[in-house]
Amino acid sequence: MIQRYNRVACGPGTALAEGLTLVLPAEVTSIPDAKIRSMHPDVRARAAGGAWAPAAPGMPLVANSSVNTLDEGRADIEFVDRTRVLLAPNTLVVIYGTASRTRVSKTPPAAVELADGEVKAALAALRGQSVEVATGGGGRVSASSRDTVVQRRGERTTVAVFDGKAGVSSGGVSVVVPKDHGTRFSDRAPPARPRPLPPPPEWTTADVAPIALAPAGLGVLSASWKPAPGAAGYRVEVARDPELNDLVVREEVKPDVVSFRAEKMPAGAYFLRVRVIDREEYLGVGAVRRFHLVAARVSGGVAPAAREITANPYGIVELTPSPALELSLDDGPFGPVPERIDLLQRAPRELRLRERGSAAAERRPDAVTSLPVRYTAVGASIQAARVATAGGQALEARVALDGVAGVDVARRVAPRIVAHLPGGARSAALTGGARGGALTARIPLPPEATRPGAPLRVRLDVADGRGGVLGTSDVELPAEPGPARAAVPAPPAAPVLGAYLPLLPVTAAADALWLGPTPPAVVAVGAAAVRAGGGWVAAGQVRASGAVGPLGLDAALRSNPAGGGEGVGSAGWLGARFRAVRLDRSALELGPTLRLGVPLADGGPPVRIEPGVALGGAAGRLTWVVDAGLRIRAGGGGEGAAGGEGGAAGGEEGGGAPIAPPSQGFLLAGAAADAAPWLRLHGALDLHLVHRDDGANDVLGGLSAGAEAGGALFGALSVRVSPWREAGEGPVTAQIAVGFREAPP
């Protein structure tokens, strides 16, 4: 049991050194020679004679067990006497055992046999002991050291001693390698004479501060060094412990790489070591720097950077305390790192950090790390209006704050509106603002600020709970408005009296139009047909009318007749009417009319003038129209008109020229009714007293009826029956038309 836990020889007559401390277990147990203390992935192990299997932390290792680290693997093996051997990537070792070996020997047994790769041997916890490492080919290293690195590549073994000393034996020759020296041997050849190891590289002066922030666990480590003469490369290592056993990063880089940067590093203490590798592949003495990454978070939506803090003035800086660091606000005393710094209570411009216990070295430029604190801007925009309240008038302010995302505005900012009014300043708390909305407040206006007819000029300030002004604005409130006027509804549109498209007879004597005092807005095309002269006569027509205020205009164009009839020719009518009287939404309308007929082709009727008067009215869905007037021929009547007896004879003797009596009077009366919003029915009676060129007087007349259907686009159909008509004219006239009109009211 003594041999298991202590490197001593137990035998008859063997004396123990005075003052030696022996380690014994509390009770007798069966324990393995070693265990895997810690490891990184990509490590495997096997028992003697067994198969390789993935290793795990705490895995027991007995004599003749093997451990193999692969490309990304590292392992820390601890023996029962607290001897530790650290394996680099791509390393294979065989566990030999410890002082527990039953065979008594003056030479302590080897802890491991290094088959290939690299191991770091460290002293056990007890004084006077050494770590024994055997190498393939019969070599042996006995390291009384906390840091001795043994490398085996192929048949060559290199030993570098960075602490204490180490004895190296091979080929029957032994040498002692002191600190910062190294030796090497191949297979069973004797070891080379110890030589100094490459010196540590020199850090550049432009390195980052040893203390930095790690916001959201994304810290950055970086350093650079000067190129070393004769360097074939560098080994860069980052660990969490001063002995650099708990490695995080280990890389070998080319000689032209003289800087290192690691990102996304969690908060904590780190140790960076850089060693030179010379052309003989000796590993040099390391240059070590210590770094501290402090976890930090800022409320208010702004993340701190590695070397400065950008924060909202109403936010909170949260830090992860570290027992290895001290903090000072501005020029204040150093103390433990607090968990939070309330920027509302303290507004530091700088945070200073240093390692605990470094007060004596504070004058060194790199002893204290300064982190400036930069504050974001907070502003306010203001709008104001005069409002009526139950107690009088008040000023209503609406305020939008900028730069307060992530801040509890009500508790941390506590904004108020201050109004500089006649008689003094008044203030009120701003409330609301849910989901980024505006803050509002109302301040009652004093009587001297509510004079009617006078605008009010006010200066408004937005202040926080400490009295700091966040924004100011000069506003002018308009004068108090007078009583509101009731809205006057627009009068309803007047109804259309009569028909939109009354029938236009195909005759030169009875073609007076039935029309109201106000013409509708209509554009239409159509055709009318009548039997005359033993055949059918048809004439096309284009008609348009409209009104501008009380003045109405209309036009009608009729084409030459088609068919065998006589007495009708192409003519155009231009008319104007003026609505002189309109009562109660067209209950009664009255106005004069004037129409002018002109020929449009040779042989057409002569120029005629038609003055008259139109009277009409509306009662619900029913409208009525009465027209009375004269028609006077302005030109001659033509040969046919001069020589014939009656209209028909004159037409024949005159070679078919249209009959146009020198004068006539007419009376038209009728009514229209809306059977549906889209359907209008109408009927009218027309009477004509015609004075002929031969002095005879005739009475002509007829009765017409029709229908108009549609909306803005509509169609019209009319029929006229004439019991009193021209000689040779048929009794029935039909008209069809289609057009556009203003939508019926």
Secondary structure, 3 states (H helix, E strand, C coil): CHHHHCCCCCCCCCCCCCCCCCCCCCCCCCCCCEEEEEECCCEEEECCCCCCEECCCCCEECCCCEEEECCCCCEEEEECCCCEEEECCCEEEEECCCCCCCCCCCCCCCCEEEEEEEEEEECCCCCCCCEEEEECCCCEEEEECCCEEEEEECCEEEEEECCCEEEEEECCEEEEECCCEEEEEECCCCCCCCEECCCCCCECCCCCCCEEEEECCCEEEEEEECCCCCEEEEEEEEECCCCCCCEEEEEEECCCCCEEEEEEECCEEEEEEEEEEECCCCECCCEEEEEEEEEEEECCCCCCCCCCEEECCCCEEEECCCCCEEEEECCCCCEECCCEEECCCCCCCEEEEEECCCHHHCCCCCCCEEEEEEECCCEEEEEEEEEEECCEEEEEEEEEEECCCCCCHHHHHCCEEEEEECCEEEEEECEECHHHCCEEEEEECCHHHCCCCCCEEEEEEEECCCCCEEEEEEEEECCCCCCCCCCCCCCCCCCCCCCCCCCCCCCCCCCCCCCCCCCCCEEEEEEEEEEECCEEEEEEEEEEEEEECCEEEEEEEECCCEECCCCCCCEEEEEEEECCEEECCCCEEEEEEEEEEEECCCCCCCCEEEEEEEEEEEECCEEEEEEEEEEEECCCCHHHHHHCCHHHHHHHHCCCCCCCCCEEEEEEEEEEEEEECCEEEEEEEEEEEEECCCCCEEEEEEEEEEEEEECCEEEEEEEEEEEECCCCEEEEEEEEEEEEECCCC
